[in-house]
Amino acid sequence: MVTVDDVTRELEKVVDPEIGLPITEMHLVDEITIKEDGELFIKYHLTAPFCPPIFAEDIGMNIRQLTSKLDGVKKVTVVLHGHALANEINQRVNPDYKPAA
């Protein structure tokens, strides 16, 4: 079974394209939840609510791609919060994303 440490090691490879530092070093990852069925939930934020959407989406896609390759991971949901376009970005990063009502 995948662990939070396994996920964190992969997230250390995700670099903020504007600042050039790993998102883990910048403390941008807010939550990592692993369910017994292999479903992974990762919540993150960016340095500013109006960070360029292309960077926000790129970070989300990198998180998804890297963590989905871990042994035991069946599904990954990556959720950006605190950004002006969070819902739109989350829909692009997660094929089956449904915004909170």
Helices and strands as residue ranges (DSSP letters): H 4-11, E 29-34, E 39-44, H 53-68, E 75-80, H 86-93
